Each structure stands twice: as structure tokens, then as C-alpha cells.
Amino acid sequence: MRIGVDLGGTKIEALALEGAREVLRKRVATPRGDYGATIAAVASLVREMGEGTVGIGIPGTLSRASGLVKNANSTWLIGKPLKQDLEKALQREVRLENDANCFALSEATDGAGKGAGVVFGVILGTGVGGGIVANGKLLTGPNAIAGEWGHNPLPAPGPDDFPLPACYCGRAGCIETYLSGPGLAAHHLRLTGASLNAEEIVALQGESLRRYEERLARALASVINVLDPDIIVLGGGMSNVARLYTEVPRLWSKHVFSDHVATRLVRNAHGDSSCVLRARAVRRTPVPAGGRPP
Ligand SMILES: [Zn+2]
């Protein structure tokens, strides 16, 4: 049996698969800010799933230099020996992979990006991440940050984008501070004085959503200029906003250095954050956590 876990900033979801058959699935709230409780929650979920190999998608990555978690918007994981602590709690080997990388690989393999040469997988959720699959192979790099566009500055900021919001990473004006769910909520609050969550703001179909689409178009255009992907697959809670798939490609043309933009923007095929992805991806990712791919 293969057990996949999606450790997110808001929820932890575990899934047990026997072949392609779903045996068991369970979701719990993430104990935000509490590292020990996060370890305990993951371990408890995995034990409930039963015996089997364990792959975990995490918001962040393991440093190649130290083996510790870095780049996690779930900041209470940063600097922690997550792999070792989970293995100690579970008494079995676990494999960790960046959640956006799992997502990109899963969608490229048998999801919305199947058959495409270059796939850019994007998570627009509690945080903003990305992963790149080229010709079926996940790209990593010496810094283990390939595809991590969320902490680039928002391109071409205009009056609506100032003041640049502070980011947990220590910079200001990061793409994540505009395009994550909490980022949208913060901008809506600043614009209107109303404290709503991302879902409520989307339901309004108003100015905040329009600005979100325009920012997403700018941010993705800069990726297209560098990577020129065949397809961009969206995941995370914001990927459920149907308008994005028509509005954003209409808006990104003027920012892309090409007379015509053939890149397609599509919704994921495997669910906005399903850990089916993780289980699938882990099966196909023989990358030891913290180590280089073979
Ligand atoms: Zn940042």
C-alpha cells in the first residue's frame, strides 16, 4: 500500500492507495504554529492509514546544505529536521517532496498536463509555489528551488500594488503576498475595509478579483518569458475560480514577449490539493529527501 500525505498550511490530508484504488482518506486541520503537534498529527494520520510506503508533500523543501526544512510558508517548520522527526515518530522511512513539485509531476504524468513537453505547475493556496516538469522529468536544481516563482517580486507594480506587502521570507512585494488566498484577503481588506476570506471575495466578482487576475497575468507572463511552457496547470484553492482560465490569458498577452501566446492555462485534473497527487508523485519520484535525484 502507498500512503500519501499532503501537509498543508491549513489542513493535513492522508490517503491510502492499493494500486490505483483508494482505500482510505482522512483530513484534519493543521495545528498551525505548533511543530510538535504537527509531527503528532501527521504520524497519527499515517498510522490510521495502515502499513505502507509513506510520501509527504510539504509546503517548502529540504535544504540540500543542511537537510532541514527551508522556504516554508508554514513557518513553524523552517529549520526543523522534519524527515528525521517523522521517521522517529513513525518508525519507518518517509519521503518528503515539495508540494508544488509533487503537484507538477502528478499533473504532467497523468493529469491536465499529460502529453505536454514543458509543464509549469502552480499552487495558489495558503502560499504560492511552482514546479517544472520537462519531458516527463521533474526539474530540480542545486538550490532545490526550481519553479519557486512565489518569492520573486510582483512584476511591474503599479499604484494599486503599493505599498509592497511584507512577506514572511523577509522581502516585500513577493508574488505570494498578492496571489495566495490570504494575500487576496489582505488586499481586499486594504481596498474596502472588509475582512472576508478568499472564497467570499471571489463570490463578490468585484474589483479585488479583477486586480487579482491582472496580477496573476503579470506574474505568469514573466514565467512564460523565461520558461516558455506548453501548459500551466493551476492548483490550490484559487484554482477553483473558473474565471481565471479565460481572464488571465486575455490579460497576459501584453506582458509576454511574443506576437502570439500559445501557452495554455488549465485547471488541474486531480483536485485542487488532493494527496492522491502526492501518493502518485511519490511513486514516480525516486528522489531521497535532502539528496540529489539519481
Ligand atoms: Zn517572500
Residues whose N, C-alpha, C, O or C-beta is under 5 A from the ligand:
A	BS01	ZN	G150 H151 C167 C169 R171 C174
